[in-house]
Amino acid sequence: MNTIAVIGAGTMGNGIAHVFAQNGFKVNLIDISQDSLDKGVATITKNLDRMLAKERITEADKKSTLSNINTFTELKDGVTGTALVVEAATENLNIKLDIFKQLDAVCDAKTILATNTSSISITQIGAVTNRPDKVIGMHFMNPVPIMKLVEIIRGYSTSDIVTNSIMELSAKLGKTPTEVNDYPGFVANRILMPMLNEAIETLYNGVAGVNEIDTVMRLGMAHPMGPLQLADFIGLDVCLSILNVMYDGFKNPKYAPCPLLVNMVMAGKLGVKSGEGFYDYSESRKAEKVSPQFS
């Protein structure tokens, strides 16, 4: 696998492209918007500059990484000649199914199709293609260049050959691939999202305030950031989407999203990306100021 295509130049897509390119792979970064592609490459450049300042890479490493990335706005052009496509588009079932139908039509029959979905069924995605044995989940963690874990999710029909190939490839990226089976939320979000949802319920029920809840979990449980800050960082819309997938998949009320979370998403309070969630990010991307709604 010398050339990899990555679909989506957003937070996850540009991070995935960064990691592949830094490890010597040619990367075709694809997005429908040239502006999004330009922003994605600018983010990669900024992250490389940060690594350079910390002497984790050299100037030559930075130039080599950037030279390995080409951008495309046409899907067919971007996936031509690639052995692997990693989809990192919006966490929306219909969008992903449409992308995989298109990929199945334009990609070589041997091309492996991977998705970075954090919750959607790999089996369901594979079922819209004529190659379900070659469809697999590669769930990278954010921020991709730093986080070591890659959840490798095999769908009902994913072959052993494809699974082993993606496990080996992930290890070559300096990641720790961990194989899991295809159930809603997989492992990471099946455990994480109910915790975040419970933190929101705790706030909703008036047990404690935003700072107090996060302080308890940071200092009492040694978490690097509190659950409400983490929810803001992930995106409250993404948290809601994942919880809905799990609730629909298991039909278990313990996965039902908190009404406060639902209302915040409807109001456009999505966390860091919108400038406000449980914290106010109008002056800093750090969670230093509680949102006026909760202060």
Salt bridges, closest charged atoms under 4 A:
ASP35 OD2 - LYS39 NZ 3.30
ASP49 OD1 - LYS62 NZ 2.61
GLU87 OE2 - LYS96 NZ 2.45
GLU91 OE1 - LYS96 NZ 3.76
ASP104 OD1 - ARG131 NE 2.78
ASP133 OD2 - LYS134 NZ 3.25
GLU151 OE1 - HIS139 ND1 2.78
ASP160 OD1 - ARG154 NH2 2.73
GLU179 OE2 - ARG154 NH1 3.44
ASP237 OD1 - LYS273 NZ 2.99
GLU276 OE1 - LYS269 NZ 3.12
ASP280 OD2 - LYS289 NZ 3.84
